[in-house]
Amino acid sequence: MPRYYFDLRNDDACRFDDAGLVLAGVEAAQEEATRALAELSQGILVGERRKVLAIEVRDEAKQALFELKLVLHATSRR
């Protein structure tokens, strides 16, 4: 089974994944990235109005396969 790497971007900061995960395929990598973004988004807007989270997934050759991006934006109704 192939290894996938999940690099995290939080606005301007970036954390590269050097370990990766062995998964069944690209669909499993998409599911893992989606789960990770949902988990990372919890409580992240505290004190902020907008936050952008992204995960770029790379293959075993460290070539970019896809990116998932989540934009959180709080608007006041007052």
N, CA, C and O atoms as CSV, one atom per row, in Angstrom:
chain,resi,resn,atom,element,x,y,z
A,1,MET,N,N,0.842,-1.184,0.000
A,1,MET,CA,C,0.000,0.000,0.000
A,1,MET,C,C,0.886,1.246,0.000
A,1,MET,O,O,1.978,1.236,0.567
A,2,PRO,N,N,0.410,2.320,-0.640
A,2,PRO,CA,C,1.215,3.537,-0.752
A,2,PRO,C,C,1.195,4.398,0.524
A,2,PRO,O,O,0.290,4.306,1.353
A,3,ARG,N,N,2.216,5.222,0.635
A,3,ARG,CA,C,2.338,6.162,1.753
A,3,ARG,C,C,1.960,7.554,1.244
A,3,ARG,O,O,2.349,7.958,0.148
A,4,TYR,N,N,1.194,8.278,2.065
A,4,TYR,CA,C,0.763,9.633,1.747
A,4,TYR,C,C,1.231,10.574,2.847
A,4,TYR,O,O,1.267,10.216,4.025
A,5,TYR,N,N,1.591,11.789,2.434
A,5,TYR,CA,C,2.071,12.814,3.359
A,5,TYR,C,C,1.067,13.956,3.399
A,5,TYR,O,O,0.545,14.378,2.367
A,6,PHE,N,N,0.803,14.453,4.613
A,6,PHE,CA,C,-0.229,15.460,4.838
A,6,PHE,C,C,0.417,16.721,5.420
A,6,PHE,O,O,0.722,16.777,6.612
A,7,ASP,N,N,0.620,17.724,4.573
A,7,ASP,CA,C,1.217,18.979,5.002
A,7,ASP,C,C,0.109,19.946,5.403
A,7,ASP,O,O,-0.860,20.125,4.665
A,8,LEU,N,N,0.247,20.562,6.555
A,8,LEU,CA,C,-0.786,21.446,7.103
A,8,LEU,C,C,-0.380,22.901,6.953
A,8,LEU,O,O,0.744,23.284,7.277
A,9,ARG,N,N,-1.319,23.711,6.453
A,9,ARG,CA,C,-1.140,25.166,6.414
A,9,ARG,C,C,-2.237,25.807,7.241
A,9,ARG,O,O,-3.417,25.484,7.102
A,10,ASN,N,N,-1.825,26.716,8.098
A,10,ASN,CA,C,-2.734,27.450,8.969
A,10,ASN,C,C,-2.440,28.924,8.715
A,10,ASN,O,O,-1.520,29.483,9.314
A,11,ASP,N,N,-3.215,29.563,7.828
A,11,ASP,CA,C,-2.930,30.902,7.326
A,11,ASP,C,C,-1.531,30.899,6.715
A,11,ASP,O,O,-1.348,30.298,5.656
A,12,ASP,N,N,-0.546,31.534,7.321
A,12,ASP,CA,C,0.786,31.615,6.712
A,12,ASP,C,C,1.757,30.548,7.222
A,12,ASP,O,O,2.808,30.342,6.614
A,13,ALA,N,N,1.437,29.880,8.301
A,13,ALA,CA,C,2.334,28.866,8.865
A,13,ALA,C,C,2.138,27.536,8.128
A,13,ALA,O,O,1.036,27.212,7.686
A,14,CYS,N,N,3.231,26.774,8.005
A,14,CYS,CA,C,3.168,25.479,7.330
A,14,CYS,C,C,3.930,24.442,8.144
A,14,CYS,O,O,5.029,24.698,8.636
A,15,ARG,N,N,3.325,23.274,8.274
A,15,ARG,CA,C,3.977,22.158,8.967
A,15,ARG,C,C,4.015,20.974,7.998
A,15,ARG,O,O,2.980,20.459,7.576
A,16,PHE,N,N,5.243,20.556,7.658
A,16,PHE,CA,C,5.419,19.459,6.713
A,16,PHE,C,C,5.389,18.120,7.436
A,16,PHE,O,O,5.933,17.974,8.531
A,17,ASP,N,N,4.753,17.164,6.813
A,17,ASP,CA,C,4.645,15.806,7.337
A,17,ASP,C,C,5.812,14.984,6.800
A,17,ASP,O,O,5.896,14.725,5.599
A,18,ASP,N,N,6.705,14.577,7.689
A,18,ASP,CA,C,7.853,13.766,7.278
A,18,ASP,C,C,7.604,12.270,7.436
A,18,ASP,O,O,8.330,11.455,6.866
A,19,ALA,N,N,6.575,11.904,8.211
A,19,ALA,CA,C,6.314,10.487,8.491
A,19,ALA,C,C,5.321,9.881,7.503
A,19,ALA,O,O,5.553,8.788,6.985
A,20,GLY,N,N,4.233,10.572,7.241
A,20,GLY,CA,C,3.205,10.070,6.343
A,20,GLY,C,C,2.393,8.932,6.945
A,20,GLY,O,O,2.659,8.470,8.055
A,21,LEU,N,N,1.404,8.498,6.188
A,21,LEU,CA,C,0.539,7.385,6.581
A,21,LEU,C,C,0.423,6.412,5.415
A,21,LEU,O,O,0.336,6.821,4.257
A,22,VAL,N,N,0.422,5.141,5.729
A,22,VAL,CA,C,0.195,4.113,4.713
A,22,VAL,C,C,-1.312,3.904,4.628
A,22,VAL,O,O,-1.957,3.538,5.610
A,23,LEU,N,N,-1.862,4.142,3.442
A,23,LEU,CA,C,-3.311,4.038,3.233
A,23,LEU,C,C,-3.599,3.243,1.966
A,23,LEU,O,O,-2.712,3.019,1.143
A,24,ALA,N,N,-4.841,2.824,1.824
A,24,ALA,CA,C,-5.246,1.965,0.712
A,24,ALA,C,C,-5.184,2.656,-0.648
A,24,ALA,O,O,-4.988,1.989,-1.664
A,25,GLY,N,N,-5.346,3.973,-0.687
A,25,GLY,CA,C,-5.338,4.677,-1.969
A,25,GLY,C,C,-5.704,6.132,-1.803
A,25,GLY,O,O,-5.823,6.634,-0.685
A,26,VAL,N,N,-5.884,6.813,-2.935
A,26,VAL,CA,C,-6.166,8.248,-2.927
A,26,VAL,C,C,-7.476,8.558,-2.208
A,26,VAL,O,O,-7.557,9.550,-1.484
A,27,GLU,N,N,-8.497,7.734,-2.393
A,27,GLU,CA,C,-9.772,7.976,-1.702
A,27,GLU,C,C,-9.594,7.929,-0.193
A,27,GLU,O,O,-10.170,8.751,0.520
A,28,ALA,N,N,-8.819,6.995,0.299
A,28,ALA,CA,C,-8.551,6.907,1.738
A,28,ALA,C,C,-7.764,8.125,2.198
A,28,ALA,O,O,-7.980,8.605,3.311
A,29,ALA,N,N,-6.862,8.636,1.375
A,29,ALA,CA,C,-6.109,9.835,1.713
A,29,ALA,C,C,-7.029,11.051,1.773
A,29,ALA,O,O,-6.854,11.917,2.631
A,30,GLN,N,N,-8.010,11.123,0.867
A,30,GLN,CA,C,-8.986,12.222,0.900
A,30,GLN,C,C,-9.826,12.151,2.167
A,30,GLN,O,O,-10.091,13.177,2.792
A,31,GLU,N,N,-10.240,10.965,2.545
A,31,GLU,CA,C,-11.024,10.798,3.775
A,31,GLU,C,C,-10.210,11.213,4.998
A,31,GLU,O,O,-10.729,11.878,5.894
A,32,GLU,N,N,-8.946,10.825,5.038
A,32,GLU,CA,C,-8.065,11.180,6.163
A,32,GLU,C,C,-7.863,12.689,6.230
A,32,GLU,O,O,-7.910,13.265,7.317
A,33,ALA,N,N,-7.641,13.332,5.104
A,33,ALA,CA,C,-7.451,14.781,5.077
A,33,ALA,C,C,-8.719,15.505,5.513
A,33,ALA,O,O,-8.643,16.498,6.237
A,34,THR,N,N,-9.876,15.026,5.086
A,34,THR,CA,C,-11.148,15.622,5.478
A,34,THR,C,C,-11.370,15.499,6.981
A,34,THR,O,O,-11.778,16.457,7.637
A,35,ARG,N,N,-11.099,14.316,7.518
A,35,ARG,CA,C,-11.245,14.096,8.959
A,35,ARG,C,C,-10.307,15.003,9.749
A,35,ARG,O,O,-10.696,15.581,10.764
A,36,ALA,N,N,-9.070,15.122,9.275
A,36,ALA,CA,C,-8.078,15.942,9.962
A,36,ALA,C,C,-8.474,17.418,9.954
A,36,ALA,O,O,-8.324,18.098,10.970
A,37,LEU,N,N,-8.977,17.925,8.824
A,37,LEU,CA,C,-9.413,19.324,8.771
A,37,LEU,C,C,-10.572,19.583,9.719
A,37,LEU,O,O,-10.600,20.607,10.402
A,38,ALA,N,N,-11.524,18.668,9.765
A,38,ALA,CA,C,-12.661,18.828,10.671
A,38,ALA,C,C,-12.191,18.865,12.122
A,38,ALA,O,O,-12.665,19.678,12.915
A,39,GLU,N,N,-11.270,17.994,12.457
A,39,GLU,CA,C,-10.737,17.951,13.823
A,39,GLU,C,C,-9.950,19.223,14.148
A,39,GLU,O,O,-10.093,19.779,15.236
A,40,LEU,N,N,-9.135,19.677,13.223
A,40,LEU,CA,C,-8.324,20.872,13.445
A,40,LEU,C,C,-9.157,22.146,13.556
A,40,LEU,O,O,-8.735,23.111,14.193
A,41,SER,N,N,-10.324,22.153,12.946
A,41,SER,CA,C,-11.150,23.359,12.935
A,41,SER,C,C,-11.862,23.623,14.259
A,41,SER,O,O,-12.369,24.725,14.470
A,42,GLN,N,N,-11.908,22.660,15.132
A,42,GLN,CA,C,-12.630,22.816,16.396
A,42,GLN,C,C,-11.962,23.863,17.272
A,42,GLN,O,O,-10.793,23.728,17.635
A,43,GLY,N,N,-12.711,24.908,17.609
A,43,GLY,CA,C,-12.236,25.937,18.515
A,43,GLY,C,C,-11.179,26.868,17.954
A,43,GLY,O,O,-10.565,27.623,18.708
A,44,ILE,N,N,-10.953,26.833,16.660
A,44,ILE,CA,C,-9.848,27.606,16.087
A,44,ILE,C,C,-10.180,29.080,15.882
A,44,ILE,O,O,-9.263,29.890,15.748
A,45,LEU,N,N,-11.455,29.458,15.852
A,45,LEU,CA,C,-11.827,30.851,15.618
A,45,LEU,C,C,-11.867,31.692,16.894
A,45,LEU,O,O,-12.255,32.859,16.835
A,46,VAL,N,N,-11.492,31.156,18.006
A,46,VAL,CA,C,-11.539,31.898,19.268
A,46,VAL,C,C,-10.716,33.174,19.117
A,46,VAL,O,O,-9.509,33.125,18.880
A,47,GLY,N,N,-11.387,34.315,19.257
A,47,GLY,CA,C,-10.716,35.605,19.163
A,47,GLY,C,C,-10.400,36.059,17.755
A,47,GLY,O,O,-9.775,37.106,17.582
A,48,GLU,N,N,-10.803,35.320,16.750
A,48,GLU,CA,C,-10.525,35.694,15.363
A,48,GLU,C,C,-11.814,35.673,14.557
A,48,GLU,O,O,-12.792,35.038,14.953
A,49,ARG,N,N,-11.813,36.366,13.430
A,49,ARG,CA,C,-12.996,36.407,12.570
A,49,ARG,C,C,-12.856,35.519,11.340
A,49,ARG,O,O,-13.853,35.108,10.746
A,50,ARG,N,N,-11.615,35.224,10.960
A,50,ARG,CA,C,-11.409,34.426,9.746
A,50,ARG,C,C,-10.148,33.577,9.902
A,50,ARG,O,O,-9.134,34.039,10.426
A,51,LYS,N,N,-10.226,32.353,9.447
A,51,LYS,CA,C,-9.087,31.443,9.503
A,51,LYS,C,C,-9.145,30.539,8.278
A,51,LYS,O,O,-10.219,30.080,7.890
A,52,VAL,N,N,-7.997,30.287,7.676
A,52,VAL,CA,C,-7.903,29.386,6.531
A,52,VAL,C,C,-7.000,28.219,6.922
A,52,VAL,O,O,-5.846,28.411,7.307
A,53,LEU,N,N,-7.540,27.017,6.818
A,53,LEU,CA,C,-6.781,25.792,7.061
A,53,LEU,C,C,-6.703,25.018,5.749
A,53,LEU,O,O,-7.675,24.961,4.995
A,54,ALA,N,N,-5.561,24.434,5.487
A,54,ALA,CA,C,-5.427,23.633,4.265
A,54,ALA,C,C,-4.515,22.444,4.537
A,54,ALA,O,O,-3.577,22.529,5.330
A,55,ILE,N,N,-4.802,21.353,3.876
A,55,ILE,CA,C,-3.939,20.181,3.905
A,55,ILE,C,C,-3.603,19.826,2.466
A,55,ILE,O,O,-4.484,19.587,1.640
A,56,GLU,N,N,-2.296,19.799,2.187
A,56,GLU,CA,C,-1.841,19.346,0.880
A,56,GLU,C,C,-1.357,17.912,1.042
A,56,GLU,O,O,-0.555,17.610,1.927
A,57,VAL,N,N,-1.848,17.041,0.187
A,57,VAL,CA,C,-1.497,15.626,0.263
A,57,VAL,C,C,-0.494,15.312,-0.848
A,57,VAL,O,O,-0.707,15.635,-2.016
A,58,ARG,N,N,0.609,14.668,-0.442
A,58,ARG,CA,C,1.664,14.264,-1.379
A,58,ARG,C,C,1.761,12.742,-1.415
A,58,ARG,O,O,1.411,12.059,-0.452
A,59,ASP,N,N,2.239,12.231,-2.533
A,59,ASP,CA,C,2.402,10.781,-2.681
A,59,ASP,C,C,3.784,10.340,-2.203
A,59,ASP,O,O,4.542,11.136,-1.650
A,60,GLU,N,N,4.102,9.068,-2.421
A,60,GLU,CA,C,5.384,8.515,-1.965
A,60,GLU,C,C,6.591,9.209,-2.588
A,60,GLU,O,O,7.665,9.258,-1.988
A,61,ALA,N,N,6.410,9.745,-3.792
A,61,ALA,CA,C,7.488,10.471,-4.464
A,61,ALA,C,C,7.522,11.930,-3.994
A,61,ALA,O,O,8.304,12.739,-4.494
A,62,LYS,N,N,6.656,12.248,-3.023
A,62,LYS,CA,C,6.533,13.594,-2.439
A,62,LYS,C,C,5.992,14.613,-3.449
A,62,LYS,O,O,6.234,15.813,-3.320
A,63,GLN,N,N,5.260,14.123,-4.455
A,63,GLN,CA,C,4.612,14.984,-5.438
A,63,GLN,C,C,3.202,15.318,-4.960
A,63,GLN,O,O,2.484,14.444,-4.475
A,64,ALA,N,N,2.808,16.578,-5.097
A,64,ALA,CA,C,1.478,17.011,-4.657
A,64,ALA,C,C,0.396,16.310,-5.474
A,64,ALA,O,O,0.450,16.255,-6.702
A,65,LEU,N,N,-0.598,15.773,-4.742
A,65,LEU,CA,C,-1.738,15.113,-5.388
A,65,LEU,C,C,-2.968,16.012,-5.387
A,65,LEU,O,O,-3.628,16.186,-6.412
A,66,PHE,N,N,-3.263,16.580,-4.222
A,66,PHE,CA,C,-4.423,17.458,-4.100
A,66,PHE,C,C,-4.305,18.270,-2.817
A,66,PHE,O,O,-3.473,17.999,-1.951
A,67,GLU,N,N,-5.169,19.275,-2.729
A,67,GLU,CA,C,-5.235,20.114,-1.537
A,67,GLU,C,C,-6.696,20.248,-1.122
A,67,GLU,O,O,-7.579,20.445,-1.957
A,68,LEU,N,N,-6.931,20.138,0.166
A,68,LEU,CA,C,-8.246,20.429,0.731
A,68,LEU,C,C,-8.095,21.704,1.547
A,68,LEU,O,O,-7.144,21.852,2.313
A,69,LYS,N,N,-9.041,22.622,1.378
A,69,LYS,CA,C,-8.971,23.900,2.072
A,69,LYS,C,C,-10.289,24.159,2.785
A,69,LYS,O,O,-11.368,23.912,2.246
A,70,LEU,N,N,-10.177,24.656,3.996
A,70,LEU,CA,C,-11.348,24.991,4.796
A,70,LEU,C,C,-11.217,26.439,5.234
A,70,LEU,O,O,-10.237,26.813,5.878
A,71,VAL,N,N,-12.216,27.265,4.880
A,71,VAL,CA,C,-12.221,28.669,5.261
A,71,VAL,C,C,-13.304,28.860,6.319
A,71,VAL,O,O,-14.480,28.591,6.076
A,72,LEU,N,N,-12.891,29.324,7.489
A,72,LEU,CA,C,-13.818,29.613,8.570
A,72,LEU,C,C,-13.953,31.131,8.672
A,72,LEU,O,O,-12.956,31.846,8.774
A,73,HIS,N,N,-15.178,31.607,8.643
A,73,HIS,CA,C,-15.406,33.045,8.658
A,73,HIS,C,C,-16.580,33.341,9.586
A,73,HIS,O,O,-17.691,32.858,9.366
A,74,ALA,N,N,-16.332,34.128,10.611
A,74,ALA,CA,C,-17.385,34.503,11.558
A,74,ALA,C,C,-17.904,35.889,11.194
A,74,ALA,O,O,-17.126,36.829,11.036
A,75,THR,N,N,-19.219,36.008,11.062
A,75,THR,CA,C,-19.826,37.301,10.802
A,75,THR,C,C,-20.779,37.640,11.935
A,75,THR,O,O,-21.508,36.785,12.438
A,76,SER,N,N,-20.757,38.887,12.316
A,76,SER,CA,C,-21.619,39.356,13.396
A,76,SER,C,C,-22.967,39.743,12.824
A,76,SER,O,O,-23.038,40.339,11.749
A,77,ARG,N,N,-24.023,39.416,13.521
A,77,ARG,CA,C,-25.390,39.760,13.088
A,77,ARG,C,C,-25.919,40.971,13.868
A,77,ARG,O,O,-27.111,41.271,13.810
A,78,ARG,N,N,-25.053,41.652,14.584
A,78,ARG,CA,C,-25.491,42.819,15.372
A,78,ARG,C,C,-25.383,44.079,14.595
A,78,ARG,O,O,-25.710,45.150,15.106
